[in-house]
Amino acid sequence: MKIIFQKEEFNIEKEVNFFSTRNNSVGSVISFVGKVRPINNGKKLKNIEISCYKKMAFFQTKKIVTKFIDNKKINDYLVIHRFGILKPSENIVIILVASKHRKEGFEFVDEVIKWFKTKITFWKKENYLNGSDWLKKQN
């Protein structure tokens, strides 16, 4: 069970294979990879700048993960979220979850992503070919 915030790219295949092998006695391993969109709100992206206060982001993520694990049957998880300057098509986040059944795994991924979009202390600035915008938290 691990939560990581990092600037470096992660290797999807390596992370999924290691996680799946480590959790070979469960019924379900769910993976989600979030990427930088090339176009957002009708504007072509040059890059996105993601800043975070790592200690607070970790605390906030651990809070939702713990709450979810207390209510569902989750055996293991890995969450890696990148920050820094990311270009279109680059990976932002990977979430891996091992559970007895797929339903709990899909719900876990959905809740963590919703939490990232609404609660985690991230600041995101999209840089376009003509200008830039700070993104607001979603509700």
PyMOL CGO cylinders between C-alpha atoms (Angstrom):
from pymol import cmd
from pymol.cgo import CYLINDER

trace = [
    CYLINDER, 0.00, 0.00, 0.00, 1.73, 3.08, -1.26, 0.3, 1, 1, 1, 1, 1, 1,
    CYLINDER, 1.73, 3.08, -1.26, 1.10, 6.73, -2.22, 0.3, 1, 1, 1, 1, 1, 1,
    CYLINDER, 1.10, 6.73, -2.22, 3.82, 8.57, -4.16, 0.3, 1, 1, 1, 1, 1, 1,
    CYLINDER, 3.82, 8.57, -4.16, 4.05, 12.12, -5.54, 0.3, 1, 1, 1, 1, 1, 1,
    CYLINDER, 4.05, 12.12, -5.54, 6.95, 12.58, -7.95, 0.3, 1, 1, 1, 1, 1, 1,
    CYLINDER, 6.95, 12.58, -7.95, 8.23, 14.59, -10.91, 0.3, 1, 1, 1, 1, 1, 1,
    CYLINDER, 8.23, 14.59, -10.91, 9.64, 11.57, -12.74, 0.3, 1, 1, 1, 1, 1, 1,
    CYLINDER, 9.64, 11.57, -12.74, 7.71, 9.54, -15.29, 0.3, 1, 1, 1, 1, 1, 1,
    CYLINDER, 7.71, 9.54, -15.29, 6.62, 6.09, -14.17, 0.3, 1, 1, 1, 1, 1, 1,
    CYLINDER, 6.62, 6.09, -14.17, 6.78, 2.87, -16.19, 0.3, 1, 1, 1, 1, 1, 1,
    CYLINDER, 6.78, 2.87, -16.19, 3.21, 1.59, -16.55, 0.3, 1, 1, 1, 1, 1, 1,
    CYLINDER, 3.21, 1.59, -16.55, 4.15, -1.95, -17.57, 0.3, 1, 1, 1, 1, 1, 1,
    CYLINDER, 4.15, -1.95, -17.57, 6.68, -2.32, -14.74, 0.3, 1, 1, 1, 1, 1, 1,
    CYLINDER, 6.68, -2.32, -14.74, 4.29, -0.97, -12.10, 0.3, 1, 1, 1, 1, 1, 1,
    CYLINDER, 4.29, -0.97, -12.10, 1.34, -3.12, -13.26, 0.3, 1, 1, 1, 1, 1, 1,
    CYLINDER, 1.34, -3.12, -13.26, 3.42, -6.29, -13.55, 0.3, 1, 1, 1, 1, 1, 1,
    CYLINDER, 3.42, -6.29, -13.55, 5.07, -5.86, -10.13, 0.3, 1, 1, 1, 1, 1, 1,
    CYLINDER, 5.07, -5.86, -10.13, 1.74, -4.98, -8.47, 0.3, 1, 1, 1, 1, 1, 1,
    CYLINDER, 1.74, -4.98, -8.47, -0.13, -7.85, -10.13, 0.3, 1, 1, 1, 1, 1, 1,
    CYLINDER, -0.13, -7.85, -10.13, 2.57, -10.37, -9.20, 0.3, 1, 1, 1, 1, 1, 1,
    CYLINDER, 2.57, -10.37, -9.20, 2.59, -9.12, -5.61, 0.3, 1, 1, 1, 1, 1, 1,
    CYLINDER, 2.59, -9.12, -5.61, -1.21, -9.57, -5.51, 0.3, 1, 1, 1, 1, 1, 1,
    CYLINDER, -1.21, -9.57, -5.51, -1.56, -12.93, -7.24, 0.3, 1, 1, 1, 1, 1, 1,
    CYLINDER, -1.56, -12.93, -7.24, -4.09, -14.28, -4.72, 0.3, 1, 1, 1, 1, 1, 1,
    CYLINDER, -4.09, -14.28, -4.72, -6.86, -11.71, -5.31, 0.3, 1, 1, 1, 1, 1, 1,
    CYLINDER, -6.86, -11.71, -5.31, -9.77, -11.84, -7.73, 0.3, 1, 1, 1, 1, 1, 1,
    CYLINDER, -9.77, -11.84, -7.73, -9.21, -8.43, -9.31, 0.3, 1, 1, 1, 1, 1, 1,
    CYLINDER, -9.21, -8.43, -9.31, -6.42, -6.00, -10.14, 0.3, 1, 1, 1, 1, 1, 1,
    CYLINDER, -6.42, -6.00, -10.14, -7.72, -2.75, -11.59, 0.3, 1, 1, 1, 1, 1, 1,
    CYLINDER, -7.72, -2.75, -11.59, -5.44, -0.17, -13.22, 0.3, 1, 1, 1, 1, 1, 1,
    CYLINDER, -5.44, -0.17, -13.22, -6.11, 3.41, -14.23, 0.3, 1, 1, 1, 1, 1, 1,
    CYLINDER, -6.11, 3.41, -14.23, -3.74, 5.77, -16.02, 0.3, 1, 1, 1, 1, 1, 1,
    CYLINDER, -3.74, 5.77, -16.02, -4.56, 9.48, -16.38, 0.3, 1, 1, 1, 1, 1, 1,
    CYLINDER, -4.56, 9.48, -16.38, -2.84, 11.43, -19.15, 0.3, 1, 1, 1, 1, 1, 1,
    CYLINDER, -2.84, 11.43, -19.15, -2.44, 15.09, -20.14, 0.3, 1, 1, 1, 1, 1, 1,
    CYLINDER, -2.44, 15.09, -20.14, -5.06, 15.91, -22.76, 0.3, 1, 1, 1, 1, 1, 1,
    CYLINDER, -5.06, 15.91, -22.76, -3.80, 17.62, -25.92, 0.3, 1, 1, 1, 1, 1, 1,
    CYLINDER, -3.80, 17.62, -25.92, -6.89, 19.87, -25.98, 0.3, 1, 1, 1, 1, 1, 1,
    CYLINDER, -6.89, 19.87, -25.98, -8.89, 21.14, -23.02, 0.3, 1, 1, 1, 1, 1, 1,
    CYLINDER, -8.89, 21.14, -23.02, -11.86, 23.53, -23.09, 0.3, 1, 1, 1, 1, 1, 1,
    CYLINDER, -11.86, 23.53, -23.09, -11.35, 23.86, -26.85, 0.3, 1, 1, 1, 1, 1, 1,
    CYLINDER, -11.35, 23.86, -26.85, -7.77, 25.10, -26.48, 0.3, 1, 1, 1, 1, 1, 1,
    CYLINDER, -7.77, 25.10, -26.48, -4.64, 23.30, -27.65, 0.3, 1, 1, 1, 1, 1, 1,
    CYLINDER, -4.64, 23.30, -27.65, -2.28, 22.64, -24.74, 0.3, 1, 1, 1, 1, 1, 1,
    CYLINDER, -2.28, 22.64, -24.74, 1.43, 23.33, -24.84, 0.3, 1, 1, 1, 1, 1, 1,
    CYLINDER, 1.43, 23.33, -24.84, 1.86, 21.88, -21.33, 0.3, 1, 1, 1, 1, 1, 1,
    CYLINDER, 1.86, 21.88, -21.33, 0.37, 21.78, -17.86, 0.3, 1, 1, 1, 1, 1, 1,
    CYLINDER, 0.37, 21.78, -17.86, 2.17, 22.88, -14.69, 0.3, 1, 1, 1, 1, 1, 1,
    CYLINDER, 2.17, 22.88, -14.69, 1.16, 20.93, -11.60, 0.3, 1, 1, 1, 1, 1, 1,
    CYLINDER, 1.16, 20.93, -11.60, 2.37, 22.09, -8.20, 0.3, 1, 1, 1, 1, 1, 1,
    CYLINDER, 2.37, 22.09, -8.20, 1.63, 20.42, -4.91, 0.3, 1, 1, 1, 1, 1, 1,
    CYLINDER, 1.63, 20.42, -4.91, 2.54, 20.56, -1.27, 0.3, 1, 1, 1, 1, 1, 1,
    CYLINDER, 2.54, 20.56, -1.27, 3.65, 16.92, -1.04, 0.3, 1, 1, 1, 1, 1, 1,
    CYLINDER, 3.65, 16.92, -1.04, 3.13, 16.42, 2.71, 0.3, 1, 1, 1, 1, 1, 1,
    CYLINDER, 3.13, 16.42, 2.71, -0.40, 17.84, 2.59, 0.3, 1, 1, 1, 1, 1, 1,
    CYLINDER, -0.40, 17.84, 2.59, -1.27, 15.97, -0.63, 0.3, 1, 1, 1, 1, 1, 1,
    CYLINDER, -1.27, 15.97, -0.63, -0.05, 12.73, 0.95, 0.3, 1, 1, 1, 1, 1, 1,
    CYLINDER, -0.05, 12.73, 0.95, -2.07, 13.37, 4.12, 0.3, 1, 1, 1, 1, 1, 1,
    CYLINDER, -2.07, 13.37, 4.12, -5.20, 14.21, 2.11, 0.3, 1, 1, 1, 1, 1, 1,
    CYLINDER, -5.20, 14.21, 2.11, -4.83, 11.16, -0.16, 0.3, 1, 1, 1, 1, 1, 1,
    CYLINDER, -4.83, 11.16, -0.16, -4.17, 8.86, 2.79, 0.3, 1, 1, 1, 1, 1, 1,
    CYLINDER, -4.17, 8.86, 2.79, -7.36, 10.19, 4.41, 0.3, 1, 1, 1, 1, 1, 1,
    CYLINDER, -7.36, 10.19, 4.41, -9.64, 9.15, 1.52, 0.3, 1, 1, 1, 1, 1, 1,
    CYLINDER, -9.64, 9.15, 1.52, -7.81, 5.86, 0.95, 0.3, 1, 1, 1, 1, 1, 1,
    CYLINDER, -7.81, 5.86, 0.95, -8.12, 4.91, 4.63, 0.3, 1, 1, 1, 1, 1, 1,
    CYLINDER, -8.12, 4.91, 4.63, -11.79, 5.88, 4.71, 0.3, 1, 1, 1, 1, 1, 1,
    CYLINDER, -11.79, 5.88, 4.71, -12.45, 3.81, 1.60, 0.3, 1, 1, 1, 1, 1, 1,
    CYLINDER, -12.45, 3.81, 1.60, -10.50, 0.79, 2.84, 0.3, 1, 1, 1, 1, 1, 1,
    CYLINDER, -10.50, 0.79, 2.84, -12.45, 0.88, 6.10, 0.3, 1, 1, 1, 1, 1, 1,
    CYLINDER, -12.45, 0.88, 6.10, -15.70, 0.59, 4.10, 0.3, 1, 1, 1, 1, 1, 1,
    CYLINDER, -15.70, 0.59, 4.10, -14.65, -1.78, 1.28, 0.3, 1, 1, 1, 1, 1, 1,
    CYLINDER, -14.65, -1.78, 1.28, -12.61, -4.92, 0.80, 0.3, 1, 1, 1, 1, 1, 1,
    CYLINDER, -12.61, -4.92, 0.80, -9.37, -3.54, -0.66, 0.3, 1, 1, 1, 1, 1, 1,
    CYLINDER, -9.37, -3.54, -0.66, -6.30, -5.77, -0.34, 0.3, 1, 1, 1, 1, 1, 1,
    CYLINDER, -6.30, -5.77, -0.34, -3.64, -3.43, -1.74, 0.3, 1, 1, 1, 1, 1, 1,
    CYLINDER, -3.64, -3.43, -1.74, -3.19, -0.22, -3.71, 0.3, 1, 1, 1, 1, 1, 1,
    CYLINDER, -3.19, -0.22, -3.71, -0.57, 1.93, -5.41, 0.3, 1, 1, 1, 1, 1, 1,
    CYLINDER, -0.57, 1.93, -5.41, -1.14, 5.59, -6.27, 0.3, 1, 1, 1, 1, 1, 1,
    CYLINDER, -1.14, 5.59, -6.27, 1.53, 7.57, -8.13, 0.3, 1, 1, 1, 1, 1, 1,
    CYLINDER, 1.53, 7.57, -8.13, 0.74, 11.18, -9.09, 0.3, 1, 1, 1, 1, 1, 1,
    CYLINDER, 0.74, 11.18, -9.09, 3.20, 13.36, -10.96, 0.3, 1, 1, 1, 1, 1, 1,
    CYLINDER, 3.20, 13.36, -10.96, 3.82, 17.07, -10.62, 0.3, 1, 1, 1, 1, 1, 1,
    CYLINDER, 3.82, 17.07, -10.62, 5.97, 19.55, -12.53, 0.3, 1, 1, 1, 1, 1, 1,
    CYLINDER, 5.97, 19.55, -12.53, 5.67, 20.54, -16.18, 0.3, 1, 1, 1, 1, 1, 1,
    CYLINDER, 5.67, 20.54, -16.18, 3.93, 17.82, -18.20, 0.3, 1, 1, 1, 1, 1, 1,
    CYLINDER, 3.93, 17.82, -18.20, 3.31, 17.78, -21.95, 0.3, 1, 1, 1, 1, 1, 1,
    CYLINDER, 3.31, 17.78, -21.95, 0.25, 16.46, -23.80, 0.3, 1, 1, 1, 1, 1, 1,
    CYLINDER, 0.25, 16.46, -23.80, 0.01, 12.64, -23.82, 0.3, 1, 1, 1, 1, 1, 1,
    CYLINDER, 0.01, 12.64, -23.82, 2.36, 12.31, -20.81, 0.3, 1, 1, 1, 1, 1, 1,
    CYLINDER, 2.36, 12.31, -20.81, 1.14, 10.26, -17.85, 0.3, 1, 1, 1, 1, 1, 1,
    CYLINDER, 1.14, 10.26, -17.85, -0.09, 12.17, -14.81, 0.3, 1, 1, 1, 1, 1, 1,
    CYLINDER, -0.09, 12.17, -14.81, -1.40, 9.46, -12.50, 0.3, 1, 1, 1, 1, 1, 1,
    CYLINDER, -1.40, 9.46, -12.50, -1.51, 5.70, -12.12, 0.3, 1, 1, 1, 1, 1, 1,
    CYLINDER, -1.51, 5.70, -12.12, -3.82, 3.99, -9.65, 0.3, 1, 1, 1, 1, 1, 1,
    CYLINDER, -3.82, 3.99, -9.65, -3.59, 0.24, -9.07, 0.3, 1, 1, 1, 1, 1, 1,
    CYLINDER, -3.59, 0.24, -9.07, -5.92, -1.58, -6.71, 0.3, 1, 1, 1, 1, 1, 1,
    CYLINDER, -5.92, -1.58, -6.71, -6.22, -5.23, -5.70, 0.3, 1, 1, 1, 1, 1, 1,
    CYLINDER, -6.22, -5.23, -5.70, -9.51, -6.49, -4.33, 0.3, 1, 1, 1, 1, 1, 1,
    CYLINDER, -9.51, -6.49, -4.33, -11.52, -9.67, -3.98, 0.3, 1, 1, 1, 1, 1, 1,
    CYLINDER, -11.52, -9.67, -3.98, -14.06, -8.44, -6.55, 0.3, 1, 1, 1, 1, 1, 1,
    CYLINDER, -14.06, -8.44, -6.55, -13.84, -5.91, -9.40, 0.3, 1, 1, 1, 1, 1, 1,
    CYLINDER, -13.84, -5.91, -9.40, -16.68, -3.70, -8.14, 0.3, 1, 1, 1, 1, 1, 1,
    CYLINDER, -16.68, -3.70, -8.14, -14.70, -2.55, -5.08, 0.3, 1, 1, 1, 1, 1, 1,
    CYLINDER, -14.70, -2.55, -5.08, -11.63, -1.91, -7.24, 0.3, 1, 1, 1, 1, 1, 1,
    CYLINDER, -11.63, -1.91, -7.24, -13.51, 0.25, -9.74, 0.3, 1, 1, 1, 1, 1, 1,
    CYLINDER, -13.51, 0.25, -9.74, -15.19, 2.18, -6.90, 0.3, 1, 1, 1, 1, 1, 1,
    CYLINDER, -15.19, 2.18, -6.90, -11.80, 2.77, -5.26, 0.3, 1, 1, 1, 1, 1, 1,
    CYLINDER, -11.80, 2.77, -5.26, -10.32, 4.20, -8.48, 0.3, 1, 1, 1, 1, 1, 1,
    CYLINDER, -10.32, 4.20, -8.48, -13.36, 6.42, -9.04, 0.3, 1, 1, 1, 1, 1, 1,
    CYLINDER, -13.36, 6.42, -9.04, -13.28, 7.80, -5.48, 0.3, 1, 1, 1, 1, 1, 1,
    CYLINDER, -13.28, 7.80, -5.48, -9.55, 8.53, -5.53, 0.3, 1, 1, 1, 1, 1, 1,
    CYLINDER, -9.55, 8.53, -5.53, -9.83, 10.38, -8.87, 0.3, 1, 1, 1, 1, 1, 1,
    CYLINDER, -9.83, 10.38, -8.87, -12.82, 12.40, -7.63, 0.3, 1, 1, 1, 1, 1, 1,
    CYLINDER, -12.82, 12.40, -7.63, -10.81, 13.26, -4.51, 0.3, 1, 1, 1, 1, 1, 1,
    CYLINDER, -10.81, 13.26, -4.51, -7.85, 14.42, -6.65, 0.3, 1, 1, 1, 1, 1, 1,
    CYLINDER, -7.85, 14.42, -6.65, -10.17, 16.63, -8.72, 0.3, 1, 1, 1, 1, 1, 1,
    CYLINDER, -10.17, 16.63, -8.72, -11.93, 18.24, -5.75, 0.3, 1, 1, 1, 1, 1, 1,
    CYLINDER, -11.93, 18.24, -5.75, -9.90, 18.08, -2.52, 0.3, 1, 1, 1, 1, 1, 1,
    CYLINDER, -9.90, 18.08, -2.52, -6.18, 17.51, -2.94, 0.3, 1, 1, 1, 1, 1, 1,
    CYLINDER, -6.18, 17.51, -2.94, -3.87, 20.49, -2.62, 0.3, 1, 1, 1, 1, 1, 1,
    CYLINDER, -3.87, 20.49, -2.62, -2.77, 20.75, -6.26, 0.3, 1, 1, 1, 1, 1, 1,
    CYLINDER, -2.77, 20.75, -6.26, -2.40, 23.88, -8.33, 0.3, 1, 1, 1, 1, 1, 1,
    CYLINDER, -2.40, 23.88, -8.33, -2.74, 23.35, -12.07, 0.3, 1, 1, 1, 1, 1, 1,
    CYLINDER, -2.74, 23.35, -12.07, -1.91, 25.87, -14.75, 0.3, 1, 1, 1, 1, 1, 1,
    CYLINDER, -1.91, 25.87, -14.75, -2.62, 25.04, -18.37, 0.3, 1, 1, 1, 1, 1, 1,
    CYLINDER, -2.62, 25.04, -18.37, -0.32, 26.74, -20.87, 0.3, 1, 1, 1, 1, 1, 1,
    CYLINDER, -0.32, 26.74, -20.87, -1.79, 27.10, -24.35, 0.3, 1, 1, 1, 1, 1, 1,
    CYLINDER, -1.79, 27.10, -24.35, -0.29, 28.29, -27.59, 0.3, 1, 1, 1, 1, 1, 1,
    CYLINDER, -0.29, 28.29, -27.59, -1.93, 31.68, -26.85, 0.3, 1, 1, 1, 1, 1, 1,
    CYLINDER, -1.93, 31.68, -26.85, -2.05, 32.28, -23.10, 0.3, 1, 1, 1, 1, 1, 1,
    CYLINDER, -2.05, 32.28, -23.10, -2.66, 30.25, -19.95, 0.3, 1, 1, 1, 1, 1, 1,
    CYLINDER, -2.66, 30.25, -19.95, -5.32, 29.53, -17.31, 0.3, 1, 1, 1, 1, 1, 1,
    CYLINDER, -5.32, 29.53, -17.31, -5.22, 28.35, -13.71, 0.3, 1, 1, 1, 1, 1, 1,
    CYLINDER, -5.22, 28.35, -13.71, -7.66, 25.45, -13.32, 0.3, 1, 1, 1, 1, 1, 1,
    CYLINDER, -7.66, 25.45, -13.32, -10.29, 25.59, -10.61, 0.3, 1, 1, 1, 1, 1, 1,
    CYLINDER, -10.29, 25.59, -10.61, -11.24, 22.64, -8.42, 0.3, 1, 1, 1, 1, 1, 1,
    CYLINDER, -11.24, 22.64, -8.42, -14.24, 20.71, -9.69, 0.3, 1, 1, 1, 1, 1, 1,
    CYLINDER, -14.24, 20.71, -9.69, -17.29, 20.17, -7.55, 0.3, 1, 1, 1, 1, 1, 1,
]
cmd.load_cgo(trace, "trace")
